[in-house]
Amino acid sequence: MSNPRTAQDTQTTTGTTSPSPNLTGDPQDATYTPAPAAGEQPPVAVDPVGAGTAPGPTATDTTVGTGTADADLGAGTGGEYYSPRDVDGDGNVDLIHTRIEGVETITHIDEDGSITLVEQDTDGNGTYETGIAPTTTGIRLAEDLDDDGTVDLATHLDPATGAPIRQDVIADGRITDTRLDTTADGNPDVHLIDSNGDGRFDTALLDTDLDGITNDTLVDTNGDGTFDLRTADTDNDGTQESFDTATDGHLGSIEQFEALIPAEDHYHEQAGTYPAETPADQTATDLA
């Protein structure tokens, strides 16, 4: 797993929340600074809203960003750009649009001043393909690798270190492949795969001695949630030499690995591993 610390570092803020008049998002109200000379550090834009640390909503597994860049992105080309916006007209900053070192960023601000989402156009093609959002357990970095408007890769970061602790491959809105670093050593040691596309993992590859080589592979071949095939690399040469089959469940179940994923995570919804809430009865109203 690569360490996307540079994207996470965008979320640095100071200050306190206060009403700010005339924050319309008009380019003429924005702050521009000249492009830094070679070797100089670019100026740092000060966030006037003072984002808190309370978790905000998680970016969805199927979308990143809000489309193409604003019409005013060309303004001030060649330099830094900073524009706070009051989208709903309540006098408080709702989002901040910046350009720093050529990277366009939109930072979304909650009513209490917390950052709920940071969107970036890192490749300069006019679409925001990267979304960073706090979750109840850390930080989630979602990436649209092919610019089709949907998330292809989601990396979950440790909020204290910024190190990746889990990485999901997403296809058609479903998590199909997950790598977890359960020992926090910077390398994944559990690799879970949904090989048949039913929404639930059925294969687990385990690096039990943390050397980067898969020692054991467990497979649920009949979809009942328990492993019935195990292959092992007994001499650590990278080849699985031995195998074992079972019908009594002694090889374990996929649940032990699903438990490593937070209960509120999108994976459990798609896999049906946790009961969904019963929808409330519809009540007739005068507007029905």
C-alpha positions, 0 to 999 in steps of 0.5 A: 500500500502506498502512503498518500500523506500528501493528500491527507496533509491538505486538512490543516486548519486554524482559527475560529468560526465567525460570520463572514460577509460577502463570501460569494465565491466571485473570483474578484473576491478571492485572494491571489498571490504570485507564483513562488520563485524557484526554490521558494515555499508557496504561501500557506492560505489561512483557513478562517473557519477553524475546522474541528476534529469531529468525524463527518460523513464518509464519502460514498463508495461510488462517487468522488467530487461534484463534477468539473471545476468551476468556471473561475479556475482559470483566474490567477493562473500561474499563482496561488488561489484562495477563495472562501465561499458562502454557498447558502448565504448564511454568512458562514464559510461553506467551502474553500476553493484553493489552488496550491502548487497547481493542485485544485482543492475544494474543502467542504465545511460543516455548520460547526466548522468541521471539515467534512470532505476535501476534494482535489484535482491532482492531475490538472484535468479539470475533474476532482478525482480524489476525495478525503473525508473523516470517518468514525475510525480515521480518514478515508481517501477515495480515488477515481483512477480512470476519471469516470466519476466513480471510486476505484480505490479507497484507502483508510488512514490512521488519523494519528500517523496518516499511515494506510491501514486498509485499502479497498478495490471497488468495482461497480460500487462494490468492494471486491478486494481488501488489504489490511495491515493488522500489525501497523508495520506499514505492510498488508498482512491480510488480503481478502477477495470476493472471487465470485462477485456476490458481495462477500469475501470468500478468499483470505490470503495470510502473511503470517510471518510478516515477510511479504510472502503469502503463507496460507490461503483459505477459500470458501468454495461453496459460499456457506461462510466457512473455509473448506480449502486451505493451501500453504507455503511450507518452505516460504518459497512463494509457492503453495505446496500443501493443501487441506480440505474440510467439511466440518468448519475446522478451517475457520470462517470468513467472519473472523476477518470481516470482524476486522472491518468496522461494523458501520462500513459499506462492506457489511451492507453489501455483504449482508453480514449485519442486519439492516434496520427495519424501515419505519412504516409510512405515515399518511400525510396531507401531502401524500 
